Amino acid sequence: MGNRIHNAAYQSKVMSAEDAAALVNDGDMIGVSGFTGSGYPKAVPIALAARAKALHAAGTPFRVSLSTGASTAPELDGELADANAVNFRTPYQSDPETRKKINTGEIQYADIHLSHIAPQFRNGFHGRMNLAIIELTAIKADGSLVPSSSIGNNQAWLDIADKVIFEVNSWQSEDLEGMHDILGGIKQVPLDFAIPIYHSGDRPGSKYLTVDPAKVIAVVENDTPDRNSPFKPLDDVSKSIAGHLLDFLDLEEKAGRLPNPMPAMQSGVGNVANAVLAGLLHGQFENLTSYTEVIQDGMVDLIDAGKLEVASATAFSLSPEYAAKMNDNAKFYREKIILRNQEVSNNPEVIRRLGVIAMNGMIEADLYGNVNSTHIMGSRMQNGIGGSGDFARNAALTVFVSPSVAKGGAISAIVPMVSHVDHTEHDTDLVITEYGVADLRGKSPRQRVSEMIKVAHPDYRAMLQDYYDVAVKVANGQHTPHDLSQALSWHQRMLSTGTMKA
Ligand code: 0RQ
């Protein structure tokens, strides 16, 4: 392991992951680093899971509460969930074992907007934070803390946690130093200053995280790579959804409704987001900027092609191939990429000011444009709302994208009424499937219906029209007509017969 701890006081606190894990108490609320598989602690959580298993075998209870930036990886969420060591989890997660335990009721999960989580903790809504476990790239001789491949809530956790454990990871490139912009001095709300970002590339903060050194109880060395997952090859459906969005932006620009250069773009996770980024690579838009949460492979390509001037985010979400490329060339990319605190990357004030174009995936949308991003058939949690609400509510143009069907056609993504609401019809501008763009802007709920049916899969269009025709007859009002006796019948049919088809 390379020596990345250049400060004597921190050097004296170096210990094994097992010894550090022994400092964690049953019932602790722990703030950990980590965001979409980047920059999460990789040694202490594994040791903690092993300790929890040993304690459970001896009949001793041991469970902790976990608050992250967003999703982490098997070494953290997976190991701790598997060891039955997690009592409570917030915010966004995508780990299969954690998801399973949330849905069996063994883990309490609070699905909170990513921009809200740090302010809520600072204001004490979630009680005391007993411990923070934060990954770093290096500790400099003067004690400066060089962050790693995500910032997330790290500065907030360092501000408020009673005790701190650092994992210093020598797999992370030392050239990441200078890529980060940490806005300090954020206290409890109400804040007494505006977030001074007027362009995606602004850097009002510091390159380093800060902490009261007296709180640091352990430093653990590590050299494990971030567990970035490879992207699936782009399929025809994703390419076609991306094509519809890019054609739409083209037309908007020609009609004078979209400034040139295009406002900063936010793109969610997943295949469609990648297909859009790939499409931009060959499209006509130049001088692009991005104000988003995660840096994806496609953004790296756009930077390489000279099309993307700057990308602001809070974390990497790269395939292993692109993570290696980032590590090799961080000195170049740190001029073009900025990683910020997630309460800044996802800040509604900044998103509104920049007029961001927000594009996120969804589970389902209804005839009127309400969107469900999180729940399967009303009750089962998939991942969480993540930052989609921060962006959808505050963007200048809010786009949701999805294939028109799931599970081989048994499920329609366009339904009479969503089985859970994350984003209301008031926030949704466009819904795009492989069948085209539903442009809901400026339309009343009833005017939206034909737009939504247009983008539904052909197998479900007549069923949607039938639902609406009956709803108009039986509803108690004509603003948003519903037949409440049938509104969720498609979901019920899916649960009882395995398909939404009648
Ligand atoms: O299930 O994994 O069992 O095959 O949901 O769906 O089509 O692969 O799409 O990976 O883009 O995820 C909304 C979940 C879409 C994601 C969601 C099933 C489908 C599959 C995944 P399998 P796809 P994606 C920035 C923004 C919320 C957070 C967010 C998400 C699985 O985009 O988590 O936007 N969004 N953050 O089969 C039943 C349906 C379904 C369905 C899809 N209608 N019914 N199952 N699936 N539609 C990032 C962050 O915030 C960090």
Residues whose N, C-alpha, C, O or C-beta is under 5 A from the ligand:
A	BS01	0RQ	A70 G268 V269 G270 N271 N360 G361 M362 I363 E364 S373 I376 Q382 N383 G384 I385 G386 G387 S388 A406 K407 I411 S412 A413
